[in-house]
Amino acid sequence: MKERIGRTVFLLTVFVLLAVFAVQQRALGASDYMARLGEKYYKAGSYDNAANSFQTALKDHPGSAYLHYMRANALMMLHRNVEAADEYVQASSLDPLGQIGKYSQHALEILSQTGTGDKVRRPLATAGADALKPTSPEPVQSDLERQITAERDTKIEQINRETKDKINQLEGEKNDRMASNGSKAYRPVVTGYGPLGPIYQPFAYYDPTEANDQIVRDYALKEDILRGESERRIADIRSFYAQKLAGIRH
């Protein structure tokens, strides 16, 4: 009898703990879900939905440098550079000595160095993805101008190829790291008793999801810095060759 009472008390304790854990997960789950949804939208190239998802997640976690940084990236891809700059400043102030702060400062440098003349609320000019937008149609060119333009385009194509190769390499490294974490593992746990004896339910005693999510975040940051460097190099090349063409025409 004492053994059965003790077992009953143990099961009730387990159920109470599980209920408390479930409440905590529900409290955290909404914002975590929106953050992960934002990541999925961002990877799929749906930047408007990504920006909205990160904004929703920020309502619960306004102090998250990562969420501010990812929303800034999505906004810059939408050419909403004024808002993007504000988000980068927020991310940098929240993580001044960390990777996110470093990448945010780098993005702000790109915005200030390759601006298109638009003003932001801080001493920065807009650029980012705008630096890669097609230029306006040029007038009829001389042979020398066509040669210079072709040289410019060749260098830009080379940068894009190099960036794509590096991103593919990062993707392979990310997948290898996630594969090494293995998959979710279960063991049976007694959750009650029925007419035929104990009732078992599978319990996950190992779950690589959190570790894998962190890996995805780490490599997303690495990919973003690669893209930022590529945008800066392309902007520098465009500026250099624009000056070269202007010198010929005048």
N, C-alpha and C positions, 0 to 999 in steps of 0.2 A: 504494500500500500504506500509506504513512504517513498519507495522507488518511483511509483507511478506519479505521486504528487510532485516529486522533485523534477521528473521529466516534463510534467505539465507546466510547472513554473518556468523551466528552461525554455520551452517552446513559446510561452507567452512573452518572455523577455525578448526572444529572437524576433517575434512578430512586432513588438513595440519598436525595437531598434530599426527594423525594416520600414515601418511606417514613418518614423522620424526621418530616416534617410530619404524616403520617397518625397516627403514634404520639402526637404532641403533641395533635392534635385529639381522639383517643380519650380521652386523659387529661382534657381539658377538657370533652369532649362530654357526659359523663354529667350533671354538675352543670348545665351550660348547658341541656341538654334538660329537666331537672326545673324549672329556673327558667322556661323558656318554657312548659312544660306548666302550671305554676302560674299564669302570666299568662293562658293560655287558659281555665283553669278559673275564674279570678277574673272574667274578662269574661263568661263564660257564667253566672255566678251560682252556681257550684258551689263555695261557699266552704270546705267541709270538705276537699274534694280539693285545693283551692288551698293551704290551710294546710299540708297534709301534703306537698305537692310542694315548697313553699318550705322546709319543715323539712328535707327530704332534701337539697336543694341547699345548705343552710347547713352540712351536715356537711363538705362540701368547701371552703366559703367562709364560715367563721364570722365573718369580719371584713367581710362585705358589708352596708353600711348599707341598700342597696336591698332585699335579701332580707329583712332584719329588718323593714323598713318595710312591705313587701307582705304578709308573714305577719301583722303586727299588724293591717293593714286587714281581712284575711280573718277573723281571730279576732274582731274587733269586730263584723263582720257576723253572726257566729255567737253574739253576746252573751257571748263568753268574755273579758270585759273585763279581768279580772285578768291573764291571759296577754298580752292585747293591750298593756296598759300596760307590762309588762316589755319587750316587743319594741320599743315606741316609745322607751323609755329607752335600749335598746341601740343603736337606729338613730341617735338623737340624739347619743349619746356617740361614735359612730364617724364622724359627719359634722356636728360642732357648728357649722361655719360655712357649710355648704352648704344646698342646697334641701331635701334629705331631712331634715336636722337641723331646718330651719325648720318643715317640715310635721309632723314628729314632735312638736315642741314645741307646735304648734297643736293637734294631736290630744290631747295630754296636758292642755292647757288645757280642751278640751271635756270630757274625762273628769272633770276636777276641778270644773268649773263647773256641770255638769248631772247630778250623780250621783244615783243611786237609793238610796243608803245602803249599798251593798255596799262592803266594805273591800278594798284592795289592799295589797301588801306595802310600797309606798311611800306617802307622804302624798297620795294621790289617791283620788277616788271614781269609781265606774263610771258610764258613760252611753253616749255614742256613739249607736249604732243604737237603744239602749233608749229614747232620748228620743223616738223616732218611733213607739214601740209604742202601740196603741190604749189609751186610758184605760179604767178600769173603768166599767161602766154607772152613770150618774148617777141620782139619785132624780128623782121627778116635778118638773119645773121650772116656775117662774112665767114669765109672758110676758117679764119683764125678763131672767131667767136664760137663756131660749131666745134672746133677742136677743144677749146677750153671747156665748153659745156659738156662734151662727151667725157673729158677727163674727170670733171666734177662728178658726173653721174656714175662713172666706173668706181671711183673711190667710195661713194655712198653705198653702192651695191656691195662692195667688198666688206664694208663695216657691217651691213645688215647680215651678210653671210656669216661673218665671224661671230656676231652676236647670236645668231640662230644656232650655230654649232656649239657655242658655250652653253646656251640654254638647254640644248639636247643632252649635253654632258651632265649638267646639273640634274636633269630629270632622271637620267640613269642612276646617278649617285643616290638621289632621293628614293627611288624604287628599291635599290639594293638595301638601303638602311631600313626601310619599312619591312622588306621581306625578312630581314634578320631578326625582327621583333617577333616573328611567328604569328600565330592566329589565336583567337580566343579559346580558352580551355575550360571545361566544365567538370564538376564532380557532383554526384547525387547527394542531396541533403534531405533529411527527414523533415517534412513540413506538417505532418499530422498522422493520424492512425485511422484505419478503416476496418471493416469486418475481416479483411484478409491480412491485416498487419499494417506495417508502416507504409506511409505514402511518401514517395520520393519525388523531388523536383530538381532539375539541373541547376546548379549554382556556378556562376562564372568566377573561378578563383584566379584567373589570369586574363586580363583584357588589355591588348596593346593599343587601344583606341587613343588614349591620352598621349602616349608616346608618339604615335603616328601623326596625330594632329600637330604636335610640337615640331616634328620633322617637316611637315608641310609648311608651317609658318616660317621655319628657318630658311627653307629653300625658296619660299615666295619672296622673302627679303633679299636673298642673294640674286634672284632673278630680276627684282626691281632695280637693284643697283647696277646690274649689267645693262638693263634697258636705259637707265638714266645716263650712264656713261656713253652709250651709243648715241642717244639724242644730243648730248653735248658735243660729241665729235662731229656729228652730221651738221649741227648748227654752225660750228666753227668752219667747216668746209664750205658751207653755203655762203657764209659771210666773206671768207677769203676769196672765193671765186666771183662773188658779186662785185667786190672791189676791183678785181682783176678785169672783169668785163667793163666796168664803169670807166676804168683807165683807158681802155682801148677805144671806147665810144666817144670819149672826150679828148 
